[in-house]
Amino acid sequence: MARVAFCQDMMVEYTGIMSMSAALKQAGHAVDVFIDANDDEDRLLRDLAAFRPDVVGFSVLTPTAPWALRIARRVHSELGAATILGNVHVIMTPEIIENEGVDIVCVGEGEFPMLALCAAIDAGTDYSQIRGLWVKTAAGVVKNPIPDDLADLDALPFHDRQIYNKYAFFRHSHYLRLVLGRGCPFHCTFCTNPVLAKYYGGSRYVRKLTPERAVAEIEHTVKNHPTRVKHIFFVDEVMWVRNDWLREF
């Protein structure tokens, strides 16, 4: 099966990485996360080399883009693994794929394109036609459209929080971040949500877990965390969008 490494430069649980990791592990792939918290790129590359990844992914926000591009160049040249960049900065500026060392960009939600990519790598087949991915090839960049359907959040596995527990900072934390939905119905001019909503086709982008599934996620998270949980921080763009959902929750 494929071996996937996610890299980041901040000590925070990325909910997107936890969601993709859960889906990939469910399909049998090996996944780990590597954090360059001490600005030690050589150590990061040594740790990555020891893991022997087939794919190295970066969840890119605008402030992290220079770091991600720098590490992607090194991964590409020193490890020979495929590099893939995603998240909102990439969705808004997919031309980032033109940078040296960037092999693939994900221009939509990551779970299903990553599953298809890893299945193709595992099988040794071409992955340049996967929807949701732009892929750099010898003939140029193949710009595939995003899938027609968005992820059914209830159908996704519980977030893989264990991926972060190798770090004592997360393993011993009494404070956990949870997300119960995606998107926001508001159109604040300073925010990327209006752009994303338009990109994904309007109001359908705004989704919540059903109340039952949301409670099950919380119970699973608290039960399986190695340290007693005292605080939960919901990182949704908005906590609820319908009062009937809130009442049931």
For each residue, the residues with C-beta under 8 A, 3 or more apart:
1: 27 28 29 30 118 122
2: 24 29 30 54 55 117 118 119 121 122
3: 29 30 31 51 52 53 54 55
4: 21 24 29 30 31 32 53 54 55 56 57 114 118
5: 31 32 33 34 48 51 53 55 56 57 81
6: 14 17 20 21 31 32 33 34 56 57 58 59 163
7: 33 34 35 36 44 48 56 57 58 68 71 75
8: 12 14 17 33 34 35 36 58 59 64
9: 35 36 37 39 64 67 68
10: 35 37 64
11: 35 37 167 169 170
12: 8 177
13: 17 18 161 164 170 176 177
14: 6 8 17 18 59
15: 18 19 159 177 178 179 235
16: 19 20 59 86 87 110
17: 6 8 13 14 20 21 33 57 59 163
18: 13 14 15 21 22 159 160 161 163 164
19: 15 16 22 23 110 111 156 159 160
20: 6 16 17 23 24 31 57 110 111 114
21: 4 6 17 18 24 25 31 33 160 163
22: 18 19 25 26 156 157 158 159 160
23: 19 20 26 27 111 112 114 115 156 157
24: 2 4 20 21 27 29 31 114 115 118
25: 21 22 28 29 30 31 160
26: 22 23 157
27: 1 23 24 115 118 119
28: 1 25
29: 1 2 3 4 24 25 118 122
30: 1 2 3 4 25
31: 3 4 5 6 20 21 24 25 160 163
32: 4 5 6 51 163 166
33: 5 6 7 8 17 21 163 164
34: 5 6 7 8 44 47 48 51
35: 7 8 9 10 11 167
36: 7 8 9 39 40 41 43 44 67 71
37: 9 10 11
38: 43
39: 9 36
40: 36 43 44
41: 36 44 45 70 71 74
42: 45 46
43: 36 38 40 46 47
44: 7 34 36 40 41 47 48 71
45: 41 42 48 49 71 74 75 78 79
46: 42 43 49 50
47: 34 43 44 50 51
48: 5 7 34 44 45 51 53 56 75 79 81
49: 45 46 52 78 79
50: 46 47
51: 3 5 32 34 47 48
52: 3 49
53: 3 4 5 48 56 79 81
54: 2 3 4 81 82 118 121
55: 2 3 4 5 81 82 83 84 117 118 121
56: 4 5 6 7 48 53 72 75 79 81 82 83 84
57: 4 5 6 7 17 20 83 84 85 86 114
58: 6 7 8 64 68 71 72 83 84 85 86
59: 6 8 14 16 17 64 86 87
60: 64 65 68 85 86 87 88 89 90 96
61: 64 65 87 88 89
62: 65 89
63:
64: 8 9 10 58 59 60 61 67 68 89
65: 60 61 62 68 69 89 96
66: 69 70
67: 9 36 64 70 71
68: 7 9 58 60 64 65 71 72 85
69: 65 66 72 73 96 99 101 102
70: 41 66 67 73 74
71: 7 36 41 44 45 58 67 68 74 75
72: 56 58 68 69 75 76 83 85 99 101 102
73: 69 70 76 77 99 100 101
74: 41 45 70 71 77 78 79 101
75: 7 45 48 56 71 72 78 79 81 83 101
76: 72 73 79 80 81 83 100 101 102 103
77: 73 74 101
78: 45 49 74 75
79: 45 48 49 53 56 74 75 76
80: 76
81: 5 48 53 54 55 56 75 76
82: 54 55 56 103 104 121
83: 55 56 57 58 72 75 76 101 102 103 104
84: 55 56 57 58 103 104 105 106 114 117 133
85: 57 58 60 68 72 90 96 97 102 104 105 106
86: 16 57 58 59 60 90 91 105 106 107 110
87: 16 59 60 61 90 91
88: 60 61 91 92 192 196
89: 60 61 62 64 65 92 93 96
90: 60 85 86 87 93 94 96 105 106 107
91: 86 87 88 94 107 108 196 199
92: 88 89 192 195
93: 89 90 96
94: 90 91 97 105 107 134 143
95: 98
96: 60 65 69 85 89 90 93 99 102 105
97: 85 94 102 103 104 105 134 136 141
98: 95 102 141
99: 69 72 73 96 102
100: 73 76
101: 69 72 73 74 75 76 77 83
102: 69 72 76 83 85 96 97 98 99 105 136
103: 76 82 83 84 97 135 136
104: 82 83 84 85 97 117 127 133 134 135 136
105: 84 85 86 90 94 96 97 102 133 134
106: 84 85 86 90 110 113 114 132 133
107: 86 90 91 94 132 133 134 144 146
108: 91 113 132 146 147 200
109: 112 113 132 146 147 150 151
110: 16 19 20 86 106 113 114 132
111: 19 20 23 114 115 151 156
112: 23 109 115 116 132 147 151
113: 106 108 109 110 116 117 130 131 132 133 147
114: 4 20 23 24 57 84 106 110 111 117 118
115: 23 24 27 111 112 118 119
116: 112 113 119 120 127 130 131
117: 2 55 84 104 113 114 120 121 127 130 133
118: 1 2 4 24 27 29 54 55 114 115 121 122
119: 2 27 115 116 122 123
120: 116 117 123 124 125 126 127 130
121: 2 54 55 82 117 118 124 127
122: 1 2 29 118 119
123: 119 120
124: 120 121
125: 120
126: 120 129
127: 104 116 117 120 121 130 133 135
128: 135 137 142 144
129: 126 142 144
130: 113 116 117 120 127 133 135 144
131: 113 116 144 145 146 147
132: 106 107 108 109 110 112 113 144 145 146 147
133: 84 104 105 106 107 113 117 127 130 144
134: 94 97 104 105 107 141 142 143 144
135: 103 104 127 128 130 141 142 144
136: 97 102 103 104 140 141
137: 128 140 141 142
138:
139:
140: 136 137
141: 97 98 134 135 136 137
142: 128 129 134 135 137
143: 94 134
144: 107 128 129 130 131 132 133 134 135
145: 131 132
146: 107 108 109 131 132 200
147: 108 109 112 113 131 132 150
148:
149:
150: 109 147 200 204 205 207
151: 109 111 112 155 156
152: 155 156
153: 156 181 182 207 208 209 213
154: 209 210 213
155: 151 152
156: 19 22 23 111 151 152 153
157: 22 23 26 160
158: 22 216 217 220 221
159: 15 18 19 22 178 179 217 221
160: 18 19 21 22 25 31 157 163
161: 13 18 164 165 170 176 221 224 225
162: 165 224
163: 6 17 18 21 31 32 33 160 166
164: 13 18 33 161 167 170 171
165: 161 162 170 171 226
166: 32 163 171
167: 11 35 164 170 171
168: 171 172
169: 11 172 173
170: 11 13 161 164 165 167 173
171: 164 165 166 167 168 226 227
172: 168 169 226 227
173: 169 170 176 227
174: 227 228 229 230 231
175: 229 230 231 232 233
176: 13 161 173 221 222 225 229 231 232 233
177: 12 13 15 232 233 234 235
178: 15 159 217 218 221 232 233 234 235
179: 15 159 182 234 235 236
180: 208 209 214 217 234 236 239
181: 153 206 207 208 209 236 237 241
182: 153 179 205 206 207 237
183: 193 196 197 200 205 206 207 237
184: 191 193 197 206 237 238
185: 197 203 206 238 241
186: 191 193 194 238
187: 193 194 197
188: 191 193 194
189: 194
190:
191: 184 186 188 194
192: 88 92 195 196
193: 183 184 186 187 188 196 197 237
194: 186 187 188 189 191 197 198
195: 92 192 198 199
196: 88 91 183 192 193 199 200 205
197: 183 184 185 187 193 194 200 202 203 205 206
198: 194 195 201 202
199: 91 195 196 205
200: 108 146 150 183 196 197 204 205
201: 198 204 205
202: 197 198 205
203: 185 197 206
204: 150 200 201 207
205: 150 182 183 196 197 199 200 201 202
206: 181 182 183 184 185 197 203 241
207: 150 153 181 182 183 204
208: 153 180 181 214 240 241 242 245
209: 153 154 180 181 213 214 217
210: 154 213 214
211: 214 215 245 248 249
212: 215 216
213: 153 154 209 210 216 217
214: 180 208 209 210 211 217 218 249
215: 211 212 218 219 249
216: 158 212 213 219 220
217: 158 159 178 180 209 213 214 220 221
218: 178 214 215 221 222 232
219: 215 216 222 223
220: 158 216 217 223 224
221: 158 159 161 176 178 217 218 224 225 229
222: 176 218 219 225 229 232
223: 219 220
224: 161 162 220 221
225: 161 176 221 222 228 229
226: 165 171 172
227: 171 172 173 174
228: 174 225
229: 174 175 176 221 222 225 232
230: 174 175
231: 174 175 176
232: 175 176 177 178 218 222 229
233: 175 176 177 178
234: 177 178 179 180 239
235: 15 177 178 179
236: 179 180 181 239
237: 181 182 183 184 193
238: 184 185 186 241
239: 180 234 236 246
240: 208 243 245 246 249
241: 181 185 206 208 238 245
242: 208 245 246
243: 240 246 247
244: 247 248
245: 208 211 240 241 242 248 249
246: 239 240 242 243 249
247: 243 244
248: 211 244 245
249: 211 214 215 240 245 246
